[in-house]
Amino acid sequence: MDQMANYIWIIPAAPLLGFMINAGVSFFYGADAPAGLKKLSALLSPAVILVSFFIGLGIFLEMLGHGESERAVSQNLYTWIKAGTLEANATLYLDQLSIVFVLIITGVGFLIHLYSTGYMDHDRSMIRYFAYLNLFTFAMLILVMADNILLLFVGWEGVGLCSYLLIGFWFAVPKYASAGMKAFIVNRIGDFGFIIGFFMLFWGVFHYSGTTNIAFDSLKSVVGSLPGWYLTTISLLFFFGATGKSAQIPLYVWLPDAMAGPTPVSALIHAATMVTAGVYMIARMSFIFIATPFTLTVISIVAALTAFVAATIAITQNDIKKVLAYSTVSQLGYMFLAIGSGAFTAGVFHVMTHAFFKALLFLGAGSVILSAHHEQNILLMGGLRKKIPVTFITFFIGTLAIAGIPGLSGFFSKDEILWKVYSTPNEFFPELPLFLWLTGLITAGITSFYMFRLLFLTFFGKFRGDDEEAYEEVHESPLTMTIPLMILAVLSAVSGYIGLPESLGGQNLIHKWLAPVLALKEEPVVNHEMESHLMNLSILVSFAGAFMAYVLYILKPATPGVIAKTFAPIYKLLYGKYFVDEIYEAVIVAPLLKIRLMLNTFDHKIIDAFVNLTAVVTKAISRLHGIFDRVFVDGAVNNVATFTQYQAGIMRNLQNGSMNRYLYYIVGSFIMIYVFIRIL
């Protein structure tokens, strides 16, 4: 590679530097930092991300000038772990897959940082916010640039920690702090599976091949020596870890609550960083998953259920951010649908397009919330398109993209996923591809419906809020917020054309770019006629969803209330989000709390018993000590004194001044000595 490869280390180092500076200032000044330092932080934080983006872009352009086998580049920073035969290096690695994620993370991340300078302008803890945001970006870059699984896990845990810090950023509010803890705990559950899977992979590779090299290139060459059942177990554990980070059933429940954080954080987590970590991890280790068809089948089923369930919940939500949150969960289901079909390139393609239009939608929602005086209930909005036209136009483009309207990015990536799902046979359940495709198609129609519902209730009709004066004061957001919206709107519109399918006369450039570094299933002969028919059906379903929303919320706005009353049980089920949180509370959380309470009570009883026993023993010892003291200690001292007095009395009698007695003693002594000598 060329000269830009020498600067790989700058990509993660730049946001790390931004974090260290912001964290230092925040530590010394807290929320009372001078206004000048806050402005400096607002300039520094986006700037370091922009530096990373330009370095990544330069490396990407150099990759374009090389052949497929010469595009990978790495930089070994230092030897990180060396224990016996195990050696793990802190090595940064870029190939066709990781460079795509680097550009997404830094490009979209820069726009979110820039947007944040306007959105968080009046927050007293803005510097601390930017410190967390820079650290989040650093951790995600480490995750996607790691050349070995151990370093990837460092980034994996780093984004988990940062999500906790950012979701609970306003920790003084109890529900926000609880949301941060919920995200942290749920992700730790998934991470437990990841860790067990890593240990099994490391032991298995060492046992069957004798190597301790945990770099991905090395694992790729030896993982085939593991038994099939063992490899399947490992892949299932890794997927379980991905269900936490990428919000799949059963560990998706943290993501909607992540809306507690500032809106730009929601955009960063949902679009460019954390939720795509699971997709990247599986794509990076596609050589494991492609060898475990049972795991791919499990992934497909879980993904289809996740996409459908989350989409149906989004229909009834009235919080603008909650609708988008469940939309993210549903779109992640689409990404895993592609992965489960072995179409890793289609999954990564949807990661890219989703990053653009979902960041646009979240930032657009933030603009709406800020303009509407922090109102988030779409039932209390309406008629905002005339007040905030830039936000409306860009939000409308994002809605078209996610709804799969032809010509925009979401249409191309979603249609490719549906086609791959339909055309990829399943060796365990021959009818499964049809079921998965049908589920994905229905979900596409639901997605179009709830997104246009959101659009119509927010921007069309009359203002439904109570404060007319507040409506009159609604105004467009500053340029620092609208410029990122416009850039993301353009990307949401045009980015899909790099995946233009052959059935429409394209070459699917993203597939050709990623295919050399991903393990892909052997594709069946493409039936372009069938692909076109399914594409037309997908378009029809998307337009049907949009039209239904138009009828219900523009032409006949009273009808949704009637439908909700008519189908009250179904409406309550969807509005209550299938009561999954309540089920978890009753089945898992409450019993654990009861066990903890019982243990605490048991501990208290044990402690009380121990204290009482200690008192009894202490009292008994005290009594024994008194007896011992009187009998043995005092008795010994007194007896020694008595014996000494007795001996002294004897000695006194010997020394009485009688010469005759002294003479007897002398003669007697000589006689005794003589007898003793003779006997011996």
C-alpha positions as CSV (number, residue, x, y, z in Angstrom):
1,M,0.0,0.0,0.0
2,D,1.0,3.6,-0.4
3,Q,1.9,6.3,2.1
4,M,-1.5,6.8,3.7
5,A,-1.2,3.3,5.2
6,N,1.4,4.7,7.6
7,Y,-1.2,6.9,9.2
8,I,-3.7,4.2,10.1
9,W,-3.0,4.8,13.8
10,I,-4.3,8.3,13.6
11,I,-7.9,7.1,12.8
12,P,-8.5,5.9,16.4
13,A,-5.9,8.2,18.0
14,A,-7.6,11.4,16.9
15,P,-10.9,10.8,18.8
16,L,-8.9,9.4,21.7
17,L,-7.0,12.7,21.9
18,G,-10.3,14.6,21.8
19,F,-11.6,12.5,24.7
20,M,-8.5,13.0,26.8
21,I,-8.6,16.8,26.3
22,N,-12.4,17.1,27.0
23,A,-12.2,14.7,29.9
24,G,-9.4,16.7,31.5
25,V,-11.2,20.0,31.1
26,S,-14.4,18.4,32.4
27,F,-12.6,16.9,35.4
28,F,-11.0,20.2,36.5
29,Y,-14.0,22.5,35.8
30,G,-17.0,20.3,35.9
31,A,-20.2,22.0,34.6
32,D,-18.8,25.4,35.4
33,A,-16.2,25.5,32.6
34,P,-15.7,29.0,31.0
35,A,-17.7,29.7,27.9
36,G,-14.4,29.9,25.9
37,L,-13.5,26.3,26.8
38,K,-17.0,25.2,25.8
39,K,-16.6,26.8,22.4
40,L,-13.2,25.2,22.1
41,S,-14.6,21.8,22.9
42,A,-17.4,22.3,20.4
43,L,-14.7,23.0,17.7
44,L,-12.2,20.3,18.8
45,S,-14.7,17.3,19.1
46,P,-16.0,17.4,15.5
47,A,-12.5,18.3,14.2
48,V,-10.8,15.1,15.5
49,I,-13.5,13.0,13.9
50,L,-13.1,14.8,10.6
51,V,-9.4,14.1,10.7
52,S,-10.1,10.4,11.2
53,F,-12.6,10.5,8.3
54,F,-10.1,12.1,5.9
55,I,-7.4,9.6,6.8
56,G,-9.9,6.7,6.2
57,L,-11.0,8.3,2.9
58,G,-7.4,8.6,1.8
59,I,-6.7,4.9,2.5
60,F,-10.0,4.0,0.8
61,L,-8.9,5.9,-2.4
62,E,-5.6,4.1,-2.3
63,M,-7.4,0.8,-2.0
64,L,-9.3,1.5,-5.2
65,G,-6.0,1.7,-7.0
66,H,-4.9,-1.8,-6.0
67,G,-6.0,-5.3,-6.9
68,E,-8.3,-7.3,-4.6
69,S,-5.5,-9.2,-3.0
70,E,-3.4,-6.1,-2.3
71,R,-6.1,-3.9,-0.6
72,A,-5.7,-5.1,3.0
73,V,-3.3,-3.1,5.1
74,S,-2.2,-3.4,8.8
75,Q,-0.1,-1.6,11.3
76,N,1.3,-3.3,14.4
77,L,1.5,-0.8,17.2
78,Y,3.0,-3.0,19.9
79,T,3.0,-6.4,21.5
80,W,0.0,-6.3,23.8
81,I,0.0,-9.8,25.5
82,K,2.8,-12.3,25.6
83,A,2.3,-15.3,27.8
84,G,3.9,-18.6,26.9
85,T,3.0,-19.4,23.3
86,L,0.1,-16.9,23.3
87,E,1.0,-13.6,21.7
88,A,-1.6,-10.9,20.9
89,N,-0.6,-7.7,19.2
90,A,-2.3,-4.3,19.2
91,T,-2.5,-4.4,15.4
92,L,-4.9,-2.2,13.4
93,Y,-6.2,-3.8,10.2
94,L,-8.1,-2.3,7.3
95,D,-9.6,-4.2,4.4
96,Q,-12.6,-3.8,2.2
97,L,-15.0,-4.6,5.0
98,S,-13.5,-2.6,7.8
99,I,-12.9,0.5,5.7
100,V,-16.6,0.7,4.9
101,F,-17.4,0.7,8.6
102,V,-14.6,3.3,9.3
103,L,-16.1,5.7,6.7
104,I,-19.6,5.2,8.1
105,I,-18.5,5.7,11.7
106,T,-16.3,8.7,11.1
107,G,-18.5,10.3,8.3
108,V,-21.8,10.0,10.0
109,G,-20.1,10.5,13.4
110,F,-18.7,13.8,12.3
111,L,-22.2,15.0,11.2
112,I,-23.6,14.0,14.5
113,H,-20.8,15.8,16.4
114,L,-21.4,18.9,14.3
115,Y,-25.1,18.6,14.9
116,S,-24.4,18.3,18.7
117,T,-22.7,21.7,18.8
118,G,-26.1,23.3,18.2
119,Y,-28.3,20.8,20.0
120,M,-26.2,20.7,23.2
121,D,-25.2,24.4,23.1
122,H,-27.1,25.3,26.3
123,D,-26.3,22.2,28.3
124,R,-24.0,22.9,31.2
125,S,-22.2,19.6,30.9
126,M,-21.5,19.9,27.2
127,I,-17.8,19.2,27.5
128,R,-18.4,16.0,29.4
129,Y,-20.9,15.1,26.6
130,F,-18.3,15.6,23.9
131,A,-15.8,13.6,25.9
132,Y,-18.1,10.6,26.0
133,L,-19.0,11.1,22.3
134,N,-15.3,11.0,21.3
135,L,-14.6,8.0,23.5
136,F,-17.6,6.2,21.9
137,T,-16.2,6.8,18.4
138,F,-12.7,5.6,19.5
139,A,-14.1,2.4,20.9
140,M,-16.1,1.7,17.8
141,L,-13.1,2.3,15.6
142,I,-11.0,-0.1,17.7
143,L,-13.8,-2.7,17.3
144,V,-13.8,-2.5,13.5
145,M,-10.1,-2.1,13.0
146,A,-8.9,-4.9,15.3
147,D,-7.0,-7.6,13.5
148,N,-7.7,-10.2,16.2
149,I,-10.7,-11.2,18.2
150,L,-9.3,-10.2,21.6
151,L,-8.7,-6.6,20.5
152,L,-12.2,-6.6,18.9
153,F,-13.6,-7.5,22.3
154,V,-11.9,-4.5,23.9
155,G,-13.8,-2.2,21.4
156,W,-16.9,-4.3,22.0
157,E,-16.8,-3.7,25.7
158,G,-15.8,0.0,25.1
159,V,-19.0,0.8,23.2
160,G,-21.0,-0.9,25.9
161,L,-19.5,1.3,28.5
162,C,-19.9,4.4,26.5
163,S,-23.5,3.6,25.8
164,Y,-24.1,3.5,29.5
165,L,-22.4,6.8,30.0
166,L,-24.3,8.5,27.1
167,I,-27.8,7.0,27.7
168,G,-27.6,7.9,31.3
169,F,-25.9,11.3,30.5
170,W,-28.6,13.2,32.5
171,F,-28.2,10.8,35.4
172,A,-29.7,13.2,37.9
173,V,-33.1,12.1,36.5
174,P,-33.8,8.6,37.9
175,K,-35.4,7.1,34.8
176,Y,-32.5,8.2,32.6
177,A,-30.0,6.6,35.0
178,S,-32.2,3.5,35.0
179,A,-32.2,3.4,31.2
180,G,-28.4,3.5,31.2
181,M,-28.1,0.7,33.7
182,K,-30.6,-1.4,31.7
183,A,-28.6,-1.0,28.6
184,F,-25.4,-1.9,30.4
185,I,-26.9,-5.0,32.1
186,V,-28.7,-6.4,29.1
187,N,-25.5,-6.0,27.0
188,R,-23.5,-7.8,29.7
189,I,-25.9,-10.8,29.3
190,G,-25.1,-11.0,25.6
191,D,-21.4,-10.4,26.3
192,F,-21.3,-13.4,28.5
193,G,-22.2,-15.6,25.5
194,F,-19.5,-13.8,23.5
195,I,-16.9,-14.5,26.1
196,I,-17.8,-18.2,26.4
197,G,-17.7,-18.5,22.6
198,F,-14.3,-16.9,22.5
199,F,-12.9,-19.2,25.1
200,M,-14.3,-22.2,23.3
201,L,-12.9,-21.0,20.0
202,F,-9.4,-20.4,21.5
203,W,-9.3,-23.7,23.2
204,G,-10.7,-25.6,20.2
205,V,-8.2,-24.0,17.8
206,F,-5.3,-24.7,20.2
207,H,-6.4,-28.3,20.8
208,Y,-7.0,-29.3,17.2
209,S,-4.4,-27.2,15.4
210,G,-1.8,-26.3,18.1
211,T,-1.9,-22.6,17.3
212,T,-2.5,-19.7,19.7
213,N,-2.7,-17.0,17.1
214,I,-6.1,-15.3,17.5
215,A,-5.7,-13.0,14.5
216,F,-8.7,-13.4,12.0
217,D,-6.5,-14.4,9.1
218,S,-5.0,-17.2,11.2
219,L,-8.3,-18.4,12.5
220,K,-9.7,-18.4,9.0
221,S,-7.1,-21.0,8.0
222,V,-7.5,-23.4,10.9
223,V,-11.1,-23.1,12.1
224,G,-12.1,-25.8,9.6
225,S,-10.3,-28.4,11.8
226,L,-12.9,-28.0,14.6
227,P,-15.8,-30.6,14.8
228,G,-19.1,-29.4,13.3
229,W,-21.0,-29.5,16.6
230,Y,-18.3,-27.6,18.4
231,L,-18.1,-24.9,15.7
232,T,-21.9,-24.6,15.8
233,T,-21.9,-24.1,19.5
234,I,-19.3,-21.4,19.2
235,S,-21.3,-19.6,16.4
236,L,-24.5,-19.7,18.4
237,L,-22.7,-18.2,21.4
238,F,-21.3,-15.4,19.2
239,F,-24.8,-14.8,17.8
240,F,-26.2,-14.5,21.3
241,G,-23.6,-11.9,22.0
242,A,-24.7,-10.1,18.8
243,T,-28.4,-10.1,20.0
244,G,-27.3,-7.8,22.8
245,K,-25.4,-5.2,20.9
246,S,-27.6,-5.4,17.8
247,A,-30.9,-5.6,19.7
248,Q,-32.4,-8.9,18.5
249,I,-34.9,-11.0,20.3
250,P,-34.6,-11.7,23.3
251,L,-32.2,-8.9,24.2
252,Y,-33.7,-6.0,22.3
253,V,-35.5,-4.4,25.2
254,W,-32.7,-2.0,26.1
255,L,-32.7,-0.1,22.8
256,P,-36.1,1.7,23.1
257,D,-35.1,2.9,26.6
258,A,-31.9,4.2,25.1
259,M,-34.0,7.2,24.0
260,A,-33.3,8.6,27.5
261,G,-30.1,10.0,26.2
262,P,-29.7,13.2,24.2
263,T,-31.1,12.8,20.6
264,P,-27.7,13.0,18.9
265,V,-26.7,10.0,21.1
266,S,-29.7,8.1,19.8
267,A,-28.6,8.9,16.3
268,L,-25.0,7.7,17.0
269,I,-26.1,4.5,18.8
270,H,-28.9,3.6,16.4
271,A,-27.2,4.6,13.1
272,A,-23.4,4.6,13.0
273,T,-22.0,2.7,15.9
274,M,-23.2,0.3,18.6
275,V,-26.1,-1.5,17.1
276,T,-24.1,-2.4,14.0
277,A,-21.4,-4.0,16.1
278,G,-23.1,-7.3,16.1
279,V,-23.5,-7.2,12.3
280,Y,-19.8,-6.3,11.8
281,M,-18.7,-9.1,14.2
282,I,-20.6,-11.8,12.4
283,A,-19.5,-10.4,9.0
284,R,-15.9,-10.4,10.1
285,M,-16.2,-14.0,11.3
286,S,-18.3,-15.1,8.3
287,F,-15.9,-18.0,7.8
288,I,-17.3,-19.5,11.0
289,F,-20.9,-18.8,10.3
290,I,-20.9,-20.0,6.7
291,A,-19.7,-23.4,8.0
292,T,-22.6,-23.6,10.5
293,P,-25.9,-23.7,8.5
294,F,-27.9,-24.5,11.6
295,T,-26.8,-21.3,13.2
296,L,-27.7,-19.3,10.1
297,T,-31.1,-20.9,10.2
298,V,-31.5,-19.8,13.8
299,I,-30.3,-16.3,12.9
300,S,-32.9,-16.1,10.1
301,I,-35.8,-17.1,12.3
302,V,-34.8,-14.7,15.1
303,A,-34.2,-11.9,12.7
304,A,-37.6,-12.3,11.0
305,L,-39.4,-12.3,14.3
306,T,-37.5,-9.3,15.5
307,A,-38.2,-7.3,12.3
308,F,-42.0,-8.1,12.5
309,V,-42.5,-7.7,16.2
310,A,-40.7,-4.4,16.4
311,A,-42.5,-3.0,13.4
312,T,-45.9,-3.9,14.8
313,I,-45.0,-2.1,18.1
314,A,-43.9,1.0,16.2
315,I,-47.4,1.4,14.7
316,T,-48.9,2.4,18.1
317,Q,-46.1,4.4,19.7
318,N,-46.7,8.2,20.0
319,D,-43.2,9.3,21.2
320,I,-41.3,10.4,18.1
321,K,-38.1,8.9,19.3
322,K,-39.7,5.6,20.4
323,V,-41.2,5.1,16.9
324,L,-37.7,5.5,15.4
325,A,-36.2,3.3,18.1
326,Y,-38.5,0.3,17.3
327,S,-37.8,1.1,13.6
328,T,-34.1,0.6,14.3
329,V,-34.8,-2.8,16.0
330,S,-36.9,-3.8,12.9
331,Q,-34.2,-2.7,10.4
332,L,-31.6,-4.6,12.4
333,G,-33.8,-7.6,11.9
334,Y,-33.5,-7.0,8.1
335,M,-29.7,-7.0,8.4
336,F,-29.7,-10.3,10.3
337,L,-32.2,-11.7,7.8
338,A,-29.5,-11.1,5.1
339,I,-26.8,-12.7,7.4
340,G,-29.0,-15.7,8.1
341,S,-29.3,-16.3,4.3
342,G,-25.5,-16.1,4.0
343,A,-25.8,-12.8,2.1
344,F,-23.3,-10.9,4.2
345,T,-22.7,-8.2,1.5
346,A,-26.5,-7.4,1.5
347,G,-26.4,-7.1,5.2
348,V,-23.5,-4.7,5.2
349,F,-25.1,-2.7,2.3
350,H,-28.2,-2.2,4.5
351,V,-26.0,-1.2,7.4
352,M,-24.6,1.6,5.2
353,T,-27.9,2.9,3.8
354,H,-29.6,2.6,7.2
355,A,-26.8,4.6,8.8
356,F,-27.6,7.5,6.5
357,F,-31.4,7.6,6.6
358,K,-31.7,6.6,10.3
359,A,-29.2,9.2,11.4
360,L,-31.2,11.7,9.3
361,L,-34.5,10.7,10.9
362,F,-33.1,10.8,14.5
363,L,-31.4,14.2,13.9
364,G,-34.6,15.4,12.2
365,A,-36.5,14.3,15.2
366,G,-34.1,16.2,17.4
367,S,-34.7,19.3,15.3
368,V,-38.5,18.8,15.8
369,I,-38.1,18.3,19.5
370,L,-35.9,21.4,20.0
371,S,-38.2,23.5,17.8
372,A,-41.3,22.3,19.6
373,H,-40.0,23.2,23.0
374,H,-38.9,19.6,23.9
375,E,-42.3,18.1,23.1
376,Q,-42.0,14.5,21.9
377,N,-45.6,13.3,21.6
378,I,-46.6,13.4,18.0
379,L,-50.2,13.5,18.9
380,L,-49.5,17.0,20.3
381,M,-47.8,18.2,17.1
382,G,-49.1,18.8,13.6
383,G,-48.7,21.5,11.0
384,L,-44.9,21.9,11.5
385,R,-43.9,21.6,7.9
386,K,-44.5,25.3,7.3
387,K,-42.6,26.3,10.5
388,I,-39.5,24.1,9.9
389,P,-39.3,23.5,6.2
390,V,-35.7,22.3,6.0
391,T,-36.3,19.8,8.8
392,F,-39.6,18.7,7.0
393,I,-38.0,18.2,3.6
394,T,-35.0,16.2,4.9
395,F,-37.2,14.2,7.2
396,F,-39.5,13.4,4.3
397,I,-36.5,12.1,2.3
398,G,-35.5,9.9,5.2
399,T,-39.0,8.6,5.4
400,L,-39.1,7.7,1.7
401,A,-35.7,5.9,2.0
402,I,-36.7,3.8,5.0
403,A,-40.1,3.0,3.5
404,G,-38.4,1.5,0.5
405,I,-39.8,3.9,-2.1
406,P,-38.1,3.3,-5.4
407,G,-35.1,5.4,-6.3
408,L,-33.9,6.0,-2.7
409,S,-31.2,4.1,-0.8
410,G,-33.4,2.0,1.4
411,F,-35.2,0.5,-1.6
412,F,-32.1,-1.0,-3.1
413,S,-30.7,-2.5,0.1
414,K,-34.0,-3.8,1.4
415,D,-35.0,-5.3,-2.0
416,E,-31.6,-7.1,-2.2
417,I,-32.2,-8.6,1.2
418,L,-35.7,-9.8,0.3
419,W,-34.4,-11.3,-2.9
420,K,-31.5,-13.1,-1.2
421,V,-33.9,-14.5,1.5
422,Y,-36.3,-15.7,-1.2
423,S,-33.7,-17.3,-3.5
424,T,-31.4,-19.0,-0.9
425,P,-32.5,-22.5,-0.1
426,N,-32.5,-23.9,3.5
427,E,-31.3,-27.4,4.0
428,F,-33.2,-27.9,7.2
429,F,-36.6,-26.4,6.3
430,P,-37.3,-26.2,2.6
431,E,-40.3,-23.9,3.1
432,L,-38.4,-21.5,5.4
433,P,-37.2,-19.1,2.7
434,L,-40.7,-18.4,1.5
435,F,-41.9,-17.8,5.1
436,L,-38.9,-15.5,5.8
437,W,-39.5,-13.6,2.6
438,L,-43.2,-13.2,3.3
439,T,-42.5,-11.9,6.8
440,G,-40.0,-9.4,5.4
441,L,-42.4,-8.2,2.8
442,I,-45.2,-7.7,5.3
443,T,-42.8,-5.9,7.6
444,A,-41.8,-3.6,4.7
445,G,-45.5,-2.6,4.3
446,I,-45.8,-2.0,8.1
447,T,-42.6,0.0,8.0
448,S,-44.0,2.3,5.3
449,F,-47.2,2.7,7.2
450,Y,-45.8,3.7,10.6
451,M,-43.2,6.0,9.1
452,F,-45.7,7.9,7.0
453,R,-48.0,7.9,10.1
454,L,-45.1,9.6,11.9
455,L,-44.6,12.1,9.1
456,F,-48.3,13.0,8.7
457,L,-48.9,13.4,12.5
458,T,-45.8,15.6,13.0
459,F,-45.8,17.8,9.9
460,F,-49.3,17.8,8.4
461,G,-52.8,18.8,9.5
462,K,-53.5,21.4,12.2
463,F,-51.5,21.9,15.4
464,R,-52.9,19.7,18.1
465,G,-51.0,21.0,21.1
466,D,-52.5,23.0,24.0
467,D,-50.2,26.0,23.7
468,E,-50.9,28.0,20.6
469,E,-48.3,30.6,21.6
470,A,-45.7,27.9,21.7
471,Y,-46.6,26.8,18.2
472,E,-46.2,30.4,17.0
473,E,-42.7,30.4,18.4
474,V,-41.6,27.3,16.6
475,H,-38.7,28.1,14.3
476,E,-36.1,26.3,12.2
477,S,-33.0,24.9,13.9
478,P,-29.6,26.6,13.4
479,L,-27.3,25.8,10.5
480,T,-25.1,23.6,12.7
481,M,-28.1,21.3,12.9
482,T,-29.7,21.7,9.4
483,I,-26.5,21.3,7.4
484,P,-25.9,17.7,8.7
485,L,-29.6,17.1,7.9
486,M,-29.1,18.2,4.3
487,I,-25.9,16.2,3.8
488,L,-27.6,13.0,5.2
489,A,-30.6,13.6,3.0
490,V,-28.5,13.6,-0.1
491,L,-26.7,10.4,1.1
492,S,-30.0,8.8,1.9
493,A,-31.2,9.5,-1.6
494,V,-28.2,8.5,-3.7
495,S,-26.1,6.0,-1.7
496,G,-28.2,3.0,-2.8
497,Y,-27.0,3.3,-6.4
498,I,-23.7,1.6,-5.5
499,G,-25.8,-1.5,-5.0
500,L,-27.8,-1.2,-8.1
501,P,-28.9,-4.8,-9.0
502,E,-28.1,-6.4,-12.4
503,S,-31.8,-6.8,-13.0
504,L,-32.0,-2.9,-13.3
505,G,-28.9,-2.7,-15.4
506,G,-26.4,-2.1,-12.6
507,Q,-23.3,-3.9,-11.4
508,N,-23.8,-4.0,-7.6
509,L,-20.5,-2.4,-6.8
510,I,-20.8,-2.9,-3.1
511,H,-21.1,-6.6,-3.6
512,K,-18.0,-6.7,-5.8
513,W,-16.1,-4.6,-3.2
514,L,-17.0,-6.8,-0.2
515,A,-17.1,-10.3,-1.8
516,P,-13.3,-11.0,-1.7
517,V,-13.2,-10.6,2.1
518,L,-16.4,-12.3,3.1
519,A,-17.3,-16.0,3.1
520,L,-20.4,-16.2,0.8
521,K,-22.7,-19.0,-0.1
522,E,-22.5,-20.3,-3.6
523,E,-25.3,-18.3,-5.3
524,P,-27.9,-20.1,-7.4
525,V,-28.5,-19.0,-11.0
526,V,-30.2,-15.6,-10.8
527,N,-33.7,-15.5,-12.2
528,H,-33.9,-11.8,-13.2
529,E,-37.5,-12.2,-14.2
530,M,-38.5,-13.5,-10.8
531,E,-36.4,-10.9,-9.1
532,S,-38.2,-8.2,-11.0
533,H,-41.6,-9.6,-10.1
534,L,-40.7,-9.7,-6.4
535,M,-39.3,-6.2,-6.6
536,N,-42.5,-4.9,-8.1
537,L,-44.5,-6.6,-5.4
538,S,-42.2,-5.0,-2.8
539,I,-42.8,-1.6,-4.3
540,L,-46.6,-2.1,-4.3
541,V,-46.5,-3.1,-0.6
542,S,-44.5,0.0,0.3
543,F,-46.9,2.3,-1.6
544,A,-49.9,0.5,0.0
545,G,-48.5,1.2,3.5
546,A,-47.9,4.9,2.7
547,F,-51.4,5.2,1.2
548,M,-53.1,3.5,4.2
549,A,-51.3,6.0,6.5
550,Y,-52.5,8.9,4.2
551,V,-56.1,7.7,4.4
552,L,-56.1,7.1,8.1
553,Y,-54.2,10.2,9.3
554,I,-55.0,12.8,6.6
555,L,-58.3,11.9,4.9
556,K,-60.1,10.3,7.9
557,P,-58.2,11.2,11.0
558,A,-61.0,9.9,13.3
559,T,-60.7,6.4,12.0
560,P,-57.6,5.3,13.9
561,G,-59.4,5.9,17.2
562,V,-62.3,3.8,16.0
563,I,-60.0,1.0,14.9
564,A,-58.2,1.1,18.3
565,K,-61.5,0.7,20.2
566,T,-62.8,-2.0,17.8
567,F,-59.6,-4.1,18.2
568,A,-58.9,-3.0,21.7
569,P,-57.1,-6.2,22.9
570,I,-54.7,-6.1,19.9
571,Y,-54.2,-2.4,20.3
572,K,-53.3,-2.8,24.0
573,L,-51.0,-5.7,23.2
574,L,-49.1,-3.6,20.6
575,Y,-49.2,-0.4,22.6
576,G,-47.9,-2.3,25.6
577,K,-45.0,-3.6,23.4
578,Y,-46.2,-7.2,23.9
579,F,-45.6,-6.7,27.6
580,V,-42.1,-8.1,27.2
581,D,-40.6,-5.9,29.8
582,E,-43.4,-6.8,32.2
583,I,-42.8,-10.5,31.5
584,Y,-39.1,-10.1,32.1
585,E,-40.0,-8.2,35.3
586,A,-42.3,-11.0,36.6
587,V,-40.3,-14.0,35.4
588,I,-36.7,-12.9,35.9
589,V,-36.2,-9.6,37.7
590,A,-38.8,-10.1,40.5
591,P,-37.7,-13.6,41.4
592,L,-34.0,-12.5,41.4
593,L,-34.9,-9.6,43.7
594,K,-36.8,-12.0,46.0
595,I,-33.8,-14.3,46.1
596,R,-31.6,-11.4,46.8
597,L,-34.0,-10.2,49.6
598,M,-34.1,-13.8,51.0
599,L,-30.3,-13.9,50.9
600,N,-30.1,-10.5,52.6
601,T,-32.5,-11.7,55.3
602,F,-30.6,-14.9,55.6
603,D,-27.4,-13.0,55.8
604,H,-28.8,-10.7,58.5
605,K,-30.0,-13.8,60.5
606,I,-26.6,-15.4,60.2
607,I,-24.9,-12.2,61.2
608,D,-27.2,-11.8,64.2
609,A,-26.7,-15.4,65.2
610,F,-22.9,-15.0,64.8
611,V,-23.0,-11.8,66.9
612,N,-25.0,-13.5,69.6
613,L,-22.8,-16.6,69.6
614,T,-19.8,-14.3,69.8
615,A,-21.2,-12.6,72.8
616,V,-22.0,-15.9,74.6
617,V,-18.5,-17.2,73.8
618,T,-16.9,-14.0,74.9
619,K,-18.8,-14.1,78.2
620,A,-17.8,-17.7,78.7
621,I,-14.2,-17.0,77.9
622,S,-14.3,-14.1,80.3
623,R,-15.6,-16.3,83.1
624,L,-13.0,-19.0,82.3
625,H,-10.4,-16.3,82.2
626,G,-11.4,-15.2,85.7
627,I,-11.1,-18.8,87.0
628,F,-7.8,-19.3,85.2
629,D,-6.6,-16.0,86.6
630,R,-7.5,-16.9,90.2
631,V,-6.4,-20.5,90.1
632,F,-3.4,-20.5,87.9
633,V,-2.0,-17.0,87.6
634,D,-2.7,-15.7,91.1
635,G,-2.2,-19.2,92.5
636,A,1.2,-19.6,90.9
637,V,2.4,-16.2,92.0
638,N,1.2,-16.7,95.6
639,N,2.6,-20.2,95.8
640,V,6.0,-19.0,94.5
641,A,6.0,-16.4,97.3
642,T,4.9,-18.9,99.9
643,F,7.6,-21.4,98.7
644,T,10.2,-18.7,98.8
645,Q,9.3,-17.7,102.3
646,Y,9.4,-21.4,103.4
647,Q,12.9,-21.8,101.8
648,A,14.0,-18.6,103.4
649,G,12.9,-19.9,106.8
650,I,14.9,-23.0,106.3
651,M,18.0,-21.0,105.3
652,R,17.5,-18.7,108.3
653,N,17.6,-21.7,110.6
654,L,20.9,-22.8,109.0
655,Q,22.5,-19.4,109.6
656,N,21.8,-19.1,113.3
657,G,25.4,-18.2,114.5
658,S,26.0,-21.6,116.3
659,M,29.6,-22.8,115.7
660,N,28.9,-26.4,116.7
661,R,26.1,-26.6,114.1
662,Y,28.4,-25.2,111.4
663,L,31.0,-27.9,112.3
664,Y,28.3,-30.6,112.0
665,Y,27.3,-29.3,108.6
666,I,31.0,-29.4,107.4
667,V,31.7,-32.9,108.6
668,G,28.4,-34.2,107.3
669,S,29.1,-32.7,103.9
670,F,32.5,-34.4,103.7
671,I,31.0,-37.7,104.6
672,M,28.3,-37.4,101.9
673,I,30.9,-36.5,99.3
674,Y,33.1,-39.4,100.2
675,V,30.2,-41.9,100.1
676,F,29.1,-40.5,96.7
677,I,32.6,-40.8,95.2
678,R,33.0,-44.4,96.5
679,I,29.6,-45.4,95.1
680,L,30.5,-44.1,91.7
